Amino acid sequence: MVVASVSGRSAMALGSMGRPALLLLCLVLLIVVGGVSASRAGAGAAASSASPANESASMGKRAGAGAVASTGSSASPANESASMGKSAAERQTVAAVVDDPELIAAEVHMVTQNSTARRNLAYLSCSTGNPIDDCWRCDPEWHENRKRLADCGIGFGRNALGGRDGEIYVVTDHRDDDPVNPRPGTLRYAVIQEEPLWIVFKRDMVITLSEELIMNSFKTIDGRGANVHIANGACITIQFVTNIIIHGLHIHDCKPTGNAMVRSSPSHYGWRTMADGDGVSIFGASHIWVDHNSLSNCADGLIDAIMGSTAITISNNYFTHHNEVMLLGHSDSYVKDKAMQVTIAYNHFGEGLIQRMPRCRHGYFHVVNNDYTHWEMYAIGGSADPTINSQANRYLAPTNAFAKEVTKRVDTDSSVWKSWNWRSEGDLLLNGAYFTPSGAGASASYAKASSLGAKSTSMIDSITVDAGALRCRKGVQC
């Protein structure tokens, strides 16, 4: 049979061989093929016997955050699925990193300038100068053209597709009583599917999640047209996946959950250890866009991005009533976060906030055209040599004379942080606020960065006035 599959000159040569030699060749081929098959079988058996606990021990911010102890008819296929998902996400993350992040900062500057110029010329009667909003909000038929939003991103997360290339999925059921076997019509059922989906809501609803909402790749959660709250339970986990858009939600009062089975795809569920209670947890993920959400009062961070996550834009959100608002970077020793690149644009950091807006490690962070009206300790902090590029933000310091500084180098001596590239350009510093630059940001070599200036802070009011979840109604401009 092996000989019969050979063609051309090889077949002719075999035909000319004597019978003993031909039998000997067949025997050798059978031994080789059998050895290869046995080797593959052995490798599969080894994978099946690998302990899921080994995976949980290496998951970072919280031990076992992404731990999956697979169940079902067989443990090994689920383990293999989880491992393949992690590997694919890591490859996506590497591909998502931009070689020169200054170019992306310049691009954000350009689109903001263009949008504000059109507003000043009354080019669009509804224009705000916010390039994301001006891309889609002027359309009274926005509800018929929801997916246009996916083409409106800016900054490092600009290529997040979400579920643009998939079907519209309508959530009709607010319940979440079975995280292993979610029923059709629920949000959990939608986000775990393998195919791209653009997820919308039939009506106003409060969704209290029993366990983390573990998202699969290429999903958009779009709350426009309904008043949707993810509240009083677990919240959103974006782990080892890519191309996610979270838009138009109220996310608040998120609580630690875990030590339970949770489904992450139609073919896989597994054991989850305790989650911290973040509003949105981004873990080893890429091409993520979190836009126009209202976030407050969660057990840990409102938005945390760790473990090599990159290509992220956090825009148009309204943050209130929280201590540690945003953590970007897992730990000082986790050097894979050097690839982290995040745009933080057009957000309002409002009442009741204390610190970490954001708190950064290792990567490149473009903080542009945000409105900081409240903090109690500091606004922007960091350690482990992150690059902070602060452009045209409005910083209103608190009345406390000891909390006027915008910046904080966390647990680091000045002899170390003086070389870090922290820079401020065009920021409006009010009520005694001050930004302490360092590295290139404090030297003449800052010429390149300062050429990338964002729009003047005179536009901050119009750009950020609608930060947070919007109240959109069908048939009228949103």
N, C-alpha and C positions, 0 to 999 in steps of 0.2 A: 504493500500500500504506500509506503514511504517512497519507494522507487517510482511508482506510477505517478506521483505528484511532481516528479522532476521533468523538465522539458528542455528542448533545444539540444545544444551540444552536450550537456551533461547526460541527457538521456541516451544519446548515441554512444557516449563513452561507456555508460553502464551496460548497454546492450552488447558491447564487444568484450566484456569481462567474462571470464570463465565462471562456471556455476559455483565452485567452492569459494572463489573470491567474492562473488555476489552475495552468497549467504553470510559470509563473514562481515561484509559491509552492513547488511541489514541488522545483524546482531549488534554491531557497534552503535548504529543509529537508535535502536530500541533502548539500549542502555542509557545513552545520552538523554533521550527524551524522557525516559522514566526518572532519571536523576533530577532533571529540571522540574518535573511535576512534583516530585517529592520535596524538592527545595521550596517550591511555592507553598505547598501544603504545610510544611513546617513553619514557614514565616507566618502564615495565616493563623496557625495554632498558637504561635507565640503572641500574636496580637490579641487573640481571644483571651489568653490567660493573663494579660497585663492588668495590673490592679488599677481601678479608677481612682483610688486614693492617691496614687502617684501624681495624677493630673491635678487633683485638688490642692496638693501641697505646694504647687508652684504658681498659684493664681494671683498673688500680689496683694493689693490693697487690703483685702480681708481674706484670710485663709479659706480657700475653697470658694471664692466668689464665683468662679466659673466652673466649679467642680460638678462633674456629671457622673453619677453612679448609675449606669444604664440599667434599664429594666425591659420587660417585655418577653417575647419568646426566646430571645438570646441576647446576652450582654454585648458580645463582640461586635455585631453590626452597628449598634448604637454608638459604641465607643469609637468605632472607625469613622462613623458619620461626624461625630463631634470633633475628632482629630483632623479630619479632612477640612471641616469648616474653619477650624483655627488656622490651619496651614494656608488655606486660600485667603483668609482675612489678612494674614501676615504678608502674603505676596501683594495683595491690594494696597496695604499700608505702605510698603516700600515704593510701589509705583506711584503712590499719591504724593510723595514728598517733592516739593518744588526746589530746584537747585538754587535759585536766587529769589528768596522771599521778598526782597525789595521790589521786584517787578510786580508782584501781586499787590503790595501796598500802593504802588503807583497806579495800578489799574483801578483800585478802589477810589483813589483820589480822582481819577479821570471821570469815572461814571458819576461820582457825587457832584463834581464840578458841572458836568453836562446837565444833570438833572436840576440843579439849583439855578443854572443859567436859564433853562427853559421856564422855570417858575417865575423868575424875575421878568421874563419877556411875556408872561401870560400865554406861553405856548400851549399849555393845557390848563383849562380852567380849574381842574381839581388837583393840579400838581402841587406837591409839598416840598420838593427838593430832595426827597428820599428816593434814591434810584430803585430800590426794591419795590416800594409801594407804587411809584409812578409807572412801573412796568406793567401792573395788572389792575390796580384799584379803580382806575378811571372807566373801566369797562362795566356798564350796567348789566351785562350778561355774563359776569364773572362766574356764576354758578354753572353756566353751560360750557365754560372754558377754564375749568378749575386747573387743568394740568399746565396751563400757561405759567403758573407759579414756578414750576420747575426750571423755567428758562430765565428766571429773574434773580438768581443767586449772585452774590458777589464774594470776593475774598477767597480764602483758602478752601471753603466749602462750596464754591460756586458750581462745581461739577456734580454735586449730589443730584441724582436723578429721581430718587424716591421711587414711587410706583408709576412714573410717567408713561412707561411703555406697557402698562397692564390695564386690567379692567377696573371699573369703579366698583367698590364693595361698600354696601350700605350697612352700617351697624344699626340693628333694630332692638337689641336686647342689652340692658345695662348690667345684667347680672354677671358674676364671676365666681360661681360656686364650685367649679371643678377645674383646677388648673392642669390636670392631666388629660382630661377628655372634654375640652371646651365645646359648647354647643354652637352650631352654625347660627350666625346673626350676632354673635358677641365680638367685642374688640379682640379678645385673646385668640379666638378662632381665626380672625383675619390676619393678625400680625405674624402668625407662625407658618403661614402657607409658603410654599417654595416659589411660586410665581410672583412677578411684580403685581402690586395692588395699590390703588389709590383709595384710601379708606375714608369714608364720610359718615355722617350721622343723620338718622332719620328725624330726630327730634332732640330737644334739650335732655340731658341726662347727667346724673352723678354716678360715676363708675368707681366703686370701692373694690380694689383688686385684692384678692385673697393672698396672692403671691406675686413676685416680680413679673412684670409683663415683658417676656423675653422675645425680642423682635428678630425676625428673619430679614435677610437682605432685600433691597429694592421695595421698600414700603414707604408710603406717605400716610401719616395720620393728619387729616385736614378737618379741623373743627369749625370752619367757616359756615355760617348759616344756622348754627345751633350753639347753645350755651352748654359746653361740655366740660365737666370737672372730673379730673382724676384725683381722688381725695380720700383721706381717712383710712388708707391702707397702704399696700405696696405701690410702687410706681414703675417707671419705665427703665428697662435695661437694654442697652445697645452693645452687645458683646460679640466680638469676633465676626462682625458682619460689615456690610458696606452699603452705601447709597440709601440713606435714611433721611426723610424730612419730617420734622415734628412742627406743626403749625396750628395756631388758633386754639390752644387748650388752656384751661385753668388747672394748674398742677400745685397742690398744696396739702399740707398736713400728712406728708408721706411718713410711713412708719417702718421700723425694721421688721422684716419677716424672714422666713426661711425654715431650715431643717424640715424640708418637705419636698415632695416630688412635683416637678413642673415640666410641662411640655414646651419644647423650643422649635419643633418642626412636626409635620405630620407623621414622620417616621421615628422620632426620637423624643423621649422624656427621661428625666433623671433627677438625682438628688441635688438639691441646692442647700448649701449651708446658709448661715444668717447673712442677710443683706443689711447694709448700713442705714437705709432709709433715705437715699438720694431721690431728688425729684426726677432727674435724668442722669443715669449713669452710663458713661461711654467708656468702654473697656476693650482695648485692642481693636478699635474700629476705625474706618476711614470714610471720607466723603459723607459727612454728617452736617445737616443744616437744621438749627433750632431757631425758629422765627415766630415772632408775634405770639408769644405765650405769656401768661401771667403766673409767676411762681412765688411761693411764700411758705414759710413755716414748716420746713421738713426736718426730719431727725438728724440728717447729716448735711450734705451739700444740696444746693438747688440744682446746679449742674456740675458734675465732676467728670473730667476726662483724664484717663490714666493708661498705663501699660502700653505705650507706643501708639496711642490713637493720634491721628493727624488728618489734615484736610477738613477742618472744622470751621464753620461760621456760626456765630451766636449773635443774632441780630433782632432788633425791634422788640425785645422782651422787657417786661416790667417786673422788677425784682423788689420785694418788700418783706419786712418783718422776718428777718433771719440773721443768724450769726455768721457762720462761715459760708459765704454765698457760692463761691466758685473755686474749685481746685483743679488746676491744670498741670498734671505731672504727678507721678506715683510717689517717688521718694528721691532724695538727693543721690542715692547710689544707683538708681535705675536709669542707666545711660541710654537705653533705647528711646527714652523720651526726648533725646536731642533732635529726633526727627519730628517732634510735635510742632505743628504750625496752625495757629488759630487766629481768626479775625473776630474781634468783638466790636460791633458797630451798631449805632443808632439805638442803643438800649437806654432805659431809664433806671438808674439805681436809686430807689426811693426810700420811703419812710421805714424806720425800724431796722435798718441794716447796720452791721457792726464792722465787718472786715471781709477780706478775700473777694475783691471785685475786679480782677481775680487774684489768686495766689499761684504763682507760676514756678515751674522748674525746667531747666535745660533748654527748652525750645525757643521758637520765635513767636511773639505775641503782638499783633497789631491792634491797638486800642484806639478807636477812631470815632469821633462825632457822637460820643455818649454824654448823657446828662447825669452827673453825680450830685444829687441834692442832699444825700444823707450818708454819713458813716460815723462810727464812734471811736474806732481805733486807727484805721488807715483804709485807703481805697485799694491801692495796688501793691502787692507784696511778692516776694520771691526769694529763692535760694538756688544754688547750683548753677549759677551763671546763665540765667535766661536772658534773651534779648527782649526788651520792652520798648516798643515804638508807640509813644502816646502822641496823638495828633488831633488838635482842634476839639478837645473835650472841654466840658464845663465842670469845674470842680468847685463846689461850694462847701467850704470847711465848716465843721461844727463850732459851736460857741466855746467848747472846751479848749483852753489855750495850749494844752498838751497833746492835742490830736489834730493839729493843723496840717501836718505833713501828709501829702498824698501817698508817698511811697514808704515802704518798709523792707529792708533787707533782713530776712528772718534768720536769727541765730548765726550771723556771719560777721566777722571783724571787717572794719573798713579797709584794712590792708589787703583784703581779699576782694571785696566787692567794688573797689575803686576802678577795677579794670572791666567790670561788667558794662555792657552796652545798654544803658537805660537813658532814653532821650525824650524830651518834650518839645513839641513844635506847635505853636499856635494855640496852646491850651489857654483857656480863660480861668484864672485862679482868683477866687473870690473869698471874702471874709478871712483873709490871712492865709489861705491855702498856699502851700509851696511844694514843688516837685524837685527832688534832689537827683540831678542827672549824674551819670558816671560813664567811664570808658569813652567810647567814640562820641557819645551824646554830650560829653562835657568838654569836647576839644574842637579844634578847627577842622579836624577831619570829618566833621558832621555835615559838610557841604552836600554830600550826595543825598543823605537822608532828608535834609531840610528842603531839597528840591522836590520832594514828594509830598509837599504840604497838603493836608486835607482842606475841605471847605472851611471858611471862617466860622468861628463860633456864633456869629450873628444869626446863623441859620439853625442853631441847635433846637430852638423852640419848635419850628415847623417840621424839622426832621424827626424829632422824638415825641411829638405831642400825642401820637396815637400808639405809642409803645404798649405792648401787652396784647391780649386776645381782643380782636376786633368784634364789633357788633354788626355783622353783615346781614343784609336782607336781600332776598332774591328780587331781581328786576331793577335794582338801584345800585349806584356806585357804592362800593364798600367803604 
